[in-house]
């Protein structure tokens, strides 16, 4: 009687660790699966946020272009049409007729200049022809001239031309951050610094403004938010770190790896 009990007890003692291991493995893989599902859910939510931010960013650009076309180009064309309609009324008054013709020509020239400006904003010719560094030089100079705010750009000895997709993304991001610094942070000094460390390109934009609430600026109805910028950078596999709060200047640092596949010109 004792021998079967000993066998049963011995067998049970041997099976218990095996059962424990099986239970542990099942629990471990179940936990891994749940964590994987949770991570996939988070990633899907992030992708959805990026998609929504991209749509909002594109819609903001469309609205801006539509507003410029309506307010500037449309107004100028309406004035030109009115001026042309008045010319026929002064066939018997050459001086008045010539004056109206000159006015019409001036209106047409101004319309053409505005169309050229909008075209350059859509794809800056300096960026397309000469690269990011010269484009940022040109941008910061014009911002300083037009706004009276000191906008500086430094790049050390860096003089390379990079992938066009990377350059366009960094140029647009610089524009957005500078505009945010002027509009929201009321900055008087803005600095843009571009440097390259090994195969990594780093763009830093900082200002001396009053700061702003990141959550407020990140709302879709408040212009270009951080999610929109992240969406743009995600295309070139870039990332952004920021130090921003109310009551102090802001700093944004964008990092992009240059050894990226799938970003050919």
DRENDO-1510 file (C-alpha; in Angstrom, 1 decimal, always signed):
<recs>
REC; n; res; u; v; w
REC; 1; UNK; +0.0; +0.0; +0.0 .
REC; 2; UNK; +2.8; +2.4; +0.8 .
REC; 3; UNK; +4.6; +1.7; -2.5 .
REC; 4; UNK; +1.8; +2.9; -4.8 .
REC; 5; UNK; +1.3; +6.0; -2.6 .
REC; 6; UNK; +5.0; +6.7; -2.8 .
REC; 7; UNK; +4.8; +6.3; -6.6 .
REC; 8; UNK; +1.8; +8.6; -6.8 .
REC; 9; UNK; +3.4; +11.2; -4.6 .
REC; 10; UNK; +6.6; +11.0; -6.5 .
REC; 11; UNK; +4.8; +11.3; -9.8 .
REC; 12; UNK; +2.8; +14.2; -8.5 .
REC; 13; UNK; +5.9; +15.9; -7.2 .
REC; 14; UNK; +7.5; +15.5; -10.6 .
REC; 15; UNK; +4.4; +16.8; -12.4 .
REC; 16; UNK; +3.8; +19.8; -10.2 .
REC; 17; UNK; +6.9; +21.7; -11.6 .
REC; 18; UNK; +5.9; +20.8; -15.1 .
REC; 19; UNK; +2.3; +22.0; -14.6 .
REC; 20; UNK; +3.6; +25.1; -12.9 .
REC; 21; UNK; +5.9; +25.8; -15.9 .
REC; 22; UNK; +3.1; +25.2; -18.4 .
REC; 23; UNK; +0.8; +27.6; -16.4 .
REC; 24; UNK; +3.6; +30.1; -16.3 .
REC; 25; UNK; +4.2; +29.8; -20.1 .
REC; 26; UNK; +0.5; +30.1; -20.8 .
REC; 27; UNK; +0.3; +33.2; -18.5 .
REC; 28; UNK; +3.4; +34.7; -20.0 .
REC; 29; UNK; +2.3; +34.3; -23.6 .
REC; 30; UNK; -1.2; +35.6; -22.7 .
REC; 31; UNK; +0.4; +38.6; -21.1 .
REC; 32; UNK; +2.7; +39.1; -24.1 .
REC; 33; UNK; -0.3; +38.9; -26.4 .
REC; 34; UNK; -2.3; +41.4; -24.3 .
REC; 35; UNK; +0.7; +43.8; -24.2 .
REC; 36; UNK; +1.1; +43.4; -28.0 .
REC; 37; UNK; -2.6; +44.1; -28.6 .
REC; 38; UNK; -2.4; +47.1; -26.3 .
REC; 39; UNK; +0.7; +48.4; -28.1 .
REC; 40; UNK; -0.9; +47.9; -31.5 .
REC; 41; UNK; -4.0; +49.8; -30.2 .
REC; 42; UNK; -1.8; +52.7; -29.0 .
REC; 43; UNK; +0.1; +52.7; -32.3 .
REC; 44; UNK; -3.2; +52.7; -34.3 .
REC; 45; UNK; -4.5; +55.5; -32.2 .
REC; 46; UNK; -1.2; +57.4; -32.8 .
REC; 47; UNK; -1.5; +56.8; -36.6 .
REC; 48; UNK; -5.1; +58.0; -36.5 .
REC; 49; UNK; -4.0; +61.2; -34.7 .
REC; 50; UNK; -1.2; +61.7; -37.2 .
REC; 51; UNK; -3.7; +61.2; -40.1 .
REC; 52; UNK; -6.2; +63.6; -38.5 .
REC; 53; UNK; -3.4; +66.1; -37.9 .
REC; 54; UNK; -2.3; +65.8; -41.5 .
REC; 55; UNK; -5.9; +66.4; -42.8 .
REC; 56; UNK; -6.2; +69.5; -40.5 .
REC; 57; UNK; -2.8; +70.8; -41.7 .
REC; 58; UNK; -3.8; +70.4; -45.3 .
REC; 59; UNK; -7.2; +72.0; -44.7 .
REC; 60; UNK; -5.5; +75.0; -43.0 .
REC; 61; UNK; -3.2; +75.4; -46.0 .
REC; 62; UNK; -6.2; +75.3; -48.3 .
REC; 63; UNK; -8.0; +77.9; -46.3 .
REC; 64; UNK; -5.0; +80.1; -46.2 .
REC; 65; UNK; -4.5; +79.9; -49.9 .
REC; 66; UNK; -8.3; +80.3; -50.5 .
REC; 67; UNK; -8.3; +83.4; -48.2 .
REC; 68; UNK; -5.4; +84.9; -50.1 .
REC; 69; UNK; -7.0; +84.3; -53.4 .
REC; 70; UNK; -10.3; +85.8; -52.3 .
REC; 71; UNK; -9.0; +88.7; -50.3 .
REC; 72; UNK; -6.0; +89.7; -52.5 .
REC; 73; UNK; -6.2; +88.3; -55.9 .
REC; 74; UNK; -10.0; +88.5; -56.1 .
REC; 75; UNK; -10.1; +92.1; -54.9 .
REC; 76; UNK; -7.4; +93.1; -57.4 .
REC; 77; UNK; -9.1; +91.4; -60.3 .
REC; 78; UNK; -12.5; +93.0; -59.4 .
REC; 79; UNK; -10.8; +96.4; -59.3 .
REC; 80; UNK; -9.1; +95.7; -62.7 .
REC; 81; UNK; -12.5; +94.7; -64.2 .
REC; 82; UNK; -14.1; +97.9; -62.9 .
REC; 83; UNK; -11.2; +100.0; -64.3 .
REC; 84; UNK; -11.5; +98.4; -67.7 .
REC; 85; UNK; -15.2; +98.9; -67.8 .
REC; 86; UNK; -14.7; +102.7; -67.2 .
REC; 87; UNK; -12.2; +103.1; -70.1 .
REC; 88; UNK; -14.8; +103.0; -72.8 .
REC; 89; UNK; -16.6; +105.9; -71.2 .
REC; 90; UNK; -13.8; +108.2; -71.9 .
REC; 91; UNK; -13.2; +107.7; -75.6 .
REC; 92; UNK; -13.6; +111.5; -76.0 .
REC; 93; UNK; -11.2; +112.3; -73.2 .
REC; 94; UNK; -7.7; +110.9; -74.1 .
REC; 95; UNK; -6.1; +112.1; -70.9 .
REC; 96; UNK; -8.6; +110.4; -68.6 .
REC; 97; UNK; -8.5; +107.3; -70.7 .
REC; 98; UNK; -4.7; +107.1; -70.5 .
REC; 99; UNK; -4.9; +107.6; -66.8 .
REC; 100; UNK; -7.3; +104.7; -66.4 .
REC; 101; UNK; -5.2; +102.5; -68.7 .
REC; 102; UNK; -2.2; +103.2; -66.5 .
REC; 103; UNK; -4.2; +102.4; -63.3 .
REC; 104; UNK; -5.4; +99.2; -64.9 .
REC; 105; UNK; -1.8; +98.2; -65.8 .
REC; 106; UNK; -0.7; +98.9; -62.2 .
REC; 107; UNK; -3.5; +96.7; -60.9 .
REC; 108; UNK; -2.6; +93.9; -63.3 .
REC; 109; UNK; +1.1; +94.1; -62.2 .
REC; 110; UNK; +0.1; +94.0; -58.6 .
REC; 111; UNK; -2.1; +90.9; -59.3 .
REC; 112; UNK; +0.8; +89.2; -61.0 .
REC; 113; UNK; +3.2; +90.0; -58.1 .
REC; 114; UNK; +0.7; +88.5; -55.7 .
REC; 115; UNK; +0.3; +85.4; -57.8 .
REC; 116; UNK; +4.1; +85.0; -57.9 .
REC; 117; UNK; +4.3; +85.4; -54.1 .
REC; 118; UNK; +1.7; +82.7; -53.5 .
REC; 119; UNK; +3.5; +80.4; -55.9 .
REC; 120; UNK; +6.7; +80.9; -54.0 .
REC; 121; UNK; +5.0; +80.2; -50.7 .
REC; 122; UNK; +3.7; +76.9; -52.1 .
REC; 123; UNK; +7.2; +75.9; -53.2 .
REC; 124; UNK; +9.9; +78.4; -52.5 .
REC; 125; UNK; +12.1; +78.8; -55.5 .
REC; 126; UNK; +15.2; +79.3; -53.3 .
REC; 127; UNK; +14.6; +76.0; -51.6 .
REC; 128; UNK; +14.0; +74.2; -54.8 .
REC; 129; UNK; +17.0; +75.7; -56.6 .
REC; 130; UNK; +19.6; +76.2; -53.8 .
REC; 131; UNK; +18.6; +74.0; -50.9 .
REC; 132; UNK; +17.6; +74.4; -47.3 .
REC; 133; UNK; +20.4; +76.5; -45.9 .
REC; 134; UNK; +20.0; +79.4; -48.4 .
REC; 135; UNK; +16.2; +79.1; -48.2 .
REC; 136; UNK; +16.3; +79.6; -44.4 .
REC; 137; UNK; +18.7; +82.5; -44.8 .
REC; 138; UNK; +16.3; +84.1; -47.2 .
REC; 139; UNK; +13.3; +83.3; -45.0 .
REC; 140; UNK; +14.8; +84.7; -41.8 .
REC; 141; UNK; +16.0; +87.9; -43.6 .
REC; 142; UNK; +12.5; +88.5; -45.1 .
REC; 143; UNK; +10.8; +87.8; -41.7 .
REC; 144; UNK; +13.1; +90.4; -40.0 .
REC; 145; UNK; +12.4; +93.0; -42.7 .
REC; 146; UNK; +8.6; +92.5; -42.8 .
REC; 147; UNK; +7.9; +92.0; -39.1 .
REC; 148; UNK; +10.5; +94.1; -37.4 .
REC; 149; UNK; +11.3; +91.0; -35.2 .
REC; 150; UNK; +14.9; +89.8; -35.1 .
REC; 151; UNK; +14.9; +86.3; -36.7 .
REC; 152; UNK; +18.4; +84.8; -36.9 .
REC; 153; UNK; +19.7; +81.7; -38.7 .
REC; 154; UNK; +23.0; +79.9; -38.0 .
REC; 155; UNK; +24.4; +76.8; -39.6 .
REC; 156; UNK; +28.1; +76.9; -38.7 .
REC; 157; UNK; +30.2; +75.5; -41.5 .
REC; 158; UNK; +27.4; +73.3; -42.8 .
REC; 159; UNK; +26.7; +73.9; -46.5 .
REC; 160; UNK; +25.3; +70.7; -47.8 .
REC; 161; UNK; +22.1; +70.1; -49.8 .
REC; 162; UNK; +19.9; +67.3; -48.5 .
REC; 163; UNK; +17.1; +65.1; -49.7 .
REC; 164; UNK; +14.3; +67.4; -51.0 .
REC; 165; UNK; +11.6; +65.8; -48.9 .
REC; 166; UNK; +13.7; +66.4; -45.7 .
REC; 167; UNK; +14.5; +70.0; -46.8 .
REC; 168; UNK; +10.9; +70.8; -47.5 .
REC; 169; UNK; +9.6; +69.3; -44.2 .
REC; 170; UNK; +12.3; +71.2; -42.2 .
REC; 171; UNK; +11.6; +74.5; -44.1 .
REC; 172; UNK; +7.8; +74.2; -43.5 .
REC; 173; UNK; +8.4; +73.3; -39.8 .
REC; 174; UNK; +10.6; +76.3; -39.4 .
REC; 175; UNK; +8.0; +78.6; -40.9 .
REC; 176; UNK; +5.3; +77.2; -38.6 .
REC; 177; UNK; +7.4; +77.5; -35.5 .
REC; 178; UNK; +8.4; +81.0; -36.3 .
REC; 179; UNK; +4.9; +82.0; -37.0 .
REC; 180; UNK; +3.7; +80.4; -33.8 .
REC; 181; UNK; +6.5; +82.3; -31.9 .
REC; 182; UNK; +5.3; +85.6; -33.3 .
REC; 183; UNK; +1.6; +85.0; -33.1 .
REC; 184; UNK; +1.3; +83.1; -29.8 .
REC; 185; UNK; +4.5; +83.8; -27.8 .
REC; 186; UNK; +4.9; +87.5; -29.0 .
REC; 187; UNK; +8.6; +86.9; -29.3 .
REC; 188; UNK; +11.0; +89.7; -30.2 .
REC; 189; UNK; +14.0; +87.4; -30.9 .
REC; 190; UNK; +13.8; +84.1; -32.7 .
REC; 191; UNK; +16.8; +81.9; -33.5 .
REC; 192; UNK; +17.0; +79.0; -35.9 .
REC; 193; UNK; +20.1; +76.7; -35.8 .
REC; 194; UNK; +20.9; +73.9; -38.2 .
REC; 195; UNK; +23.6; +71.4; -37.5 .
REC; 196; UNK; +24.7; +67.9; -38.5 .
REC; 197; UNK; +26.1; +65.3; -36.2 .
REC; 198; UNK; +27.3; +62.3; -38.1 .
REC; 199; UNK; +24.3; +61.1; -40.0 .
REC; 200; UNK; +21.8; +63.1; -38.0 .
REC; 201; UNK; +20.4; +66.5; -38.9 .
REC; 202; UNK; +19.3; +68.7; -36.0 .
REC; 203; UNK; +17.1; +71.8; -36.4 .
REC; 204; UNK; +16.6; +74.0; -33.3 .
REC; 205; UNK; +14.1; +76.9; -33.1 .
REC; 206; UNK; +14.0; +79.0; -30.0 .
REC; 207; UNK; +12.5; +82.3; -29.0 .
REC; 208; UNK; +12.4; +84.8; -26.1 .
REC; 209; UNK; +8.6; +85.1; -26.0 .
REC; 210; UNK; +6.1; +84.8; -23.2 .
REC; 211; UNK; +5.5; +81.2; -24.0 .
REC; 212; UNK; +2.2; +79.6; -24.6 .
REC; 213; UNK; +0.0; +76.7; -23.5 .
REC; 214; UNK; +0.9; +73.7; -25.7 .
REC; 215; UNK; -2.6; +72.2; -25.3 .
REC; 216; UNK; -4.2; +75.5; -26.5 .
REC; 217; UNK; -1.9; +75.8; -29.6 .
REC; 218; UNK; -2.5; +72.1; -30.4 .
REC; 219; UNK; -6.2; +72.6; -31.0 .
REC; 220; UNK; -7.3; +72.2; -34.7 .
REC; 221; UNK; -9.0; +75.6; -34.7 .
REC; 222; UNK; -5.8; +77.4; -33.4 .
REC; 223; UNK; -3.7; +77.1; -36.6 .
REC; 224; UNK; -0.8; +74.7; -36.9 .
REC; 225; UNK; -0.4; +72.6; -33.8 .
REC; 226; UNK; +2.4; +70.3; -32.6 .
REC; 227; UNK; +0.5; +67.2; -33.9 .
REC; 228; UNK; +0.5; +68.8; -37.4 .
REC; 229; UNK; +4.2; +69.3; -37.2 .
REC; 230; UNK; +4.7; +65.7; -35.9 .
REC; 231; UNK; +2.6; +64.5; -38.8 .
REC; 232; UNK; +4.8; +66.4; -41.3 .
REC; 233; UNK; +8.0; +65.0; -39.6 .
REC; 234; UNK; +6.7; +61.5; -39.5 .
REC; 235; UNK; +6.9; +61.4; -43.3 .
REC; 236; UNK; +10.7; +61.8; -43.1 .
REC; 237; UNK; +10.9; +59.7; -39.9 .
REC; 238; UNK; +11.9; +62.8; -37.9 .
REC; 239; UNK; +11.1; +63.6; -34.3 .
REC; 240; UNK; +10.5; +66.7; -32.3 .
REC; 241; UNK; +11.3; +67.6; -28.6 .
REC; 242; UNK; +10.0; +70.8; -27.1 .
REC; 243; UNK; +10.5; +72.9; -24.0 .
REC; 244; UNK; +7.5; +75.2; -23.9 .
REC; 245; UNK; +5.3; +76.7; -21.2 .
REC; 246; UNK; +3.6; +80.0; -20.4 .
REC; 247; UNK; +5.9; +82.7; -19.0 .
REC; 248; UNK; +9.1; +81.7; -20.6 .
REC; 249; UNK; +10.8; +81.4; -24.0 .
REC; 250; UNK; +10.3; +78.2; -26.1 .
REC; 251; UNK; +12.7; +75.8; -27.6 .
REC; 252; UNK; +11.9; +73.1; -30.3 .
REC; 253; UNK; +14.5; +70.6; -31.5 .
REC; 254; UNK; +13.8; +68.5; -34.6 .
REC; 255; UNK; +16.0; +65.5; -35.3 .
REC; 256; UNK; +16.1; +63.7; -38.6 .
REC; 257; UNK; +18.3; +60.7; -39.6 .
REC; 258; UNK; +19.9; +61.2; -43.0 .
REC; 259; UNK; +20.5; +57.5; -43.7 .
REC; 260; UNK; +16.9; +57.0; -44.5 .
REC; 261; UNK; +15.7; +54.6; -47.3 .
REC; 262; UNK; +12.7; +55.4; -49.4 .
REC; 263; UNK; +13.2; +59.2; -49.5 .
REC; 264; UNK; +14.7; +59.5; -52.9 .
REC; 265; UNK; +14.5; +62.8; -54.9 .
</recs>
